[in-house]
Amino acid sequence: MKKIISILLLLISLSVVADFKTLSTAQVQAKMAKGVVIVDIRRQDEYNQYGVIPGTHKLTFFDGKGGYNAQKWLKDLSSIVKTKDTPFILVCAHANRSKVVGKFLNTKTDYKNIFELAGGINYGWIDKGLSTTKIAANSKPWYQFW
């Protein structure tokens, strides 16, 4: 009986995180071709250094010291991802922060269809020879406060 309960609990826990998925570069490109939103959660210094995937929405989650304001970030995300069912892809430098944010969104919010780029922009995009842009992307410039 204990084994059955353990198996059921495992299956239930797996279904809880089933809405957050890691995608290969090719899968991300296919979703982009269908208009799926890309949300880059890196810091401004990282955008400046490596650029962003063309068409990306820049929405920094963690500051340089690892701090964050989840409530403000979620409000800003809701202006990009219009409904909780709208699919979107998280991108960071190496897919470490996107995993943390993706799991947070999957377990603590009602967002569904959350994806991340395997390897992040450095090992899932740039190292594949794909281009980035250092243009402002789809967000307000860092200096615009209104």
C-alpha positions as CSV (number, residue, x, y, z in Angstrom):
1,M,0.0,0.0,0.0
2,K,2.9,2.4,0.8
3,K,4.4,1.8,-2.6
4,I,1.2,2.6,-4.3
5,I,0.8,5.8,-2.4
6,S,4.4,6.7,-3.1
7,I,3.9,6.1,-6.8
8,L,0.8,8.2,-6.9
9,L,2.5,11.0,-5.1
10,L,5.4,10.9,-7.6
11,L,3.0,11.0,-10.5
12,I,1.1,13.9,-9.0
13,S,4.3,15.8,-8.4
14,L,5.4,15.2,-12.0
15,S,2.2,16.5,-13.3
16,V,2.6,19.7,-11.3
17,V,5.8,20.6,-13.1
18,A,4.7,19.2,-16.5
19,D,3.9,22.7,-17.8
20,F,7.5,23.9,-17.7
21,K,9.6,22.4,-20.5
22,T,13.1,22.8,-21.8
23,L,13.3,23.2,-25.5
24,S,16.2,22.7,-28.0
25,T,17.3,25.5,-30.2
26,A,15.4,24.1,-33.1
27,Q,12.2,23.8,-31.0
28,V,12.6,27.4,-29.9
29,Q,13.1,28.5,-33.5
30,A,9.9,26.6,-34.5
31,K,7.9,28.3,-31.8
32,M,9.3,31.7,-32.7
33,A,8.1,31.1,-36.3
34,K,4.6,30.6,-34.8
35,G,4.9,33.9,-32.9
36,V,5.6,32.6,-29.4
37,V,7.0,35.3,-27.2
38,I,10.6,35.2,-25.9
39,V,11.2,36.8,-22.5
40,D,14.9,37.4,-21.7
41,I,15.4,37.6,-18.0
42,R,19.1,38.6,-17.9
43,R,20.5,41.9,-16.6
44,Q,21.2,45.0,-18.7
45,D,25.0,44.4,-18.6
46,E,24.4,40.9,-20.1
47,Y,22.2,42.3,-22.9
48,N,24.9,44.8,-23.7
49,Q,27.6,42.2,-23.8
50,Y,25.9,39.4,-25.8
51,G,22.8,41.1,-27.3
52,V,19.4,39.5,-27.4
53,I,17.6,37.1,-29.7
54,P,15.8,39.3,-32.3
55,G,12.2,40.1,-31.2
56,T,12.9,39.4,-27.5
57,H,11.2,41.1,-24.7
58,K,13.8,42.2,-22.0
59,L,12.5,41.7,-18.5
60,T,15.3,41.3,-15.9
61,F,14.3,39.1,-13.0
62,F,17.4,39.0,-10.7
63,D,19.6,42.0,-10.1
64,G,23.5,41.7,-9.9
65,K,23.3,40.6,-6.2
66,G,20.6,37.9,-6.8
67,G,17.8,40.1,-5.5
68,Y,14.4,40.3,-7.1
69,N,10.9,41.8,-6.9
70,A,8.6,39.0,-8.0
71,Q,5.4,41.0,-7.6
72,K,6.7,43.8,-9.9
73,W,8.2,41.3,-12.4
74,L,4.9,39.4,-12.6
75,K,3.1,42.7,-13.2
76,D,5.5,43.5,-16.0
77,L,5.2,40.0,-17.4
78,S,1.4,40.3,-17.6
79,S,1.9,43.2,-20.0
80,I,3.9,40.9,-22.3
81,V,2.2,37.6,-21.8
82,K,-1.5,38.6,-22.1
83,T,-3.1,35.5,-20.7
84,K,-2.1,32.7,-18.3
85,D,-2.5,30.2,-21.2
86,T,-0.3,32.1,-23.7
87,P,2.9,30.1,-24.4
88,F,6.2,31.9,-23.8
89,I,9.9,31.1,-23.7
90,L,12.3,32.2,-20.9
91,V,15.9,32.9,-21.8
92,C,18.9,33.6,-19.6
93,A,22.6,33.2,-20.1
94,H,23.1,29.5,-19.4
95,A,19.5,28.3,-18.4
96,N,20.2,28.4,-14.7
97,R,18.0,31.4,-13.9
98,S,15.4,30.5,-16.4
99,K,15.0,27.1,-14.6
100,V,14.5,28.9,-11.3
101,V,12.0,31.4,-12.7
102,G,10.2,28.8,-14.8
103,K,9.7,26.5,-11.8
104,F,8.6,29.5,-9.8
105,L,6.0,30.4,-12.4
106,N,4.9,26.8,-12.8
107,T,4.4,26.1,-9.1
108,K,3.4,29.5,-7.6
109,T,1.4,31.2,-10.4
110,D,-1.4,30.2,-12.8
111,Y,0.9,30.5,-15.9
112,K,0.8,27.6,-18.3
113,N,2.9,26.7,-21.4
114,I,6.1,28.0,-19.9
115,F,9.3,27.0,-21.8
116,E,13.0,27.7,-21.6
117,L,15.8,27.6,-24.1
118,A,18.2,24.7,-23.3
119,G,21.7,26.1,-22.5
120,G,20.4,29.7,-22.5
121,I,21.5,32.3,-25.0
122,N,25.2,31.4,-24.6
123,Y,25.0,27.6,-25.1
124,G,21.7,27.3,-26.9
125,W,21.9,30.2,-29.3
126,I,25.2,32.0,-29.8
127,D,27.3,28.9,-29.8
128,K,25.0,27.5,-32.6
129,G,26.1,30.4,-34.8
130,L,22.7,32.2,-34.4
131,S,22.7,36.0,-34.4
132,T,21.7,38.4,-31.6
133,T,21.0,42.1,-31.7
134,K,22.0,44.8,-29.4
135,I,19.1,47.0,-30.4
136,A,16.6,47.7,-27.6
137,A,14.4,44.7,-28.4
138,N,10.7,44.8,-27.4
139,S,11.0,46.9,-24.3
140,K,11.5,50.4,-23.0
141,P,15.1,51.5,-22.8
142,W,16.6,51.1,-19.4
143,Y,16.7,54.9,-18.9
144,Q,13.0,55.5,-19.7
145,F,10.9,55.4,-16.5
146,W,7.5,56.4,-17.8
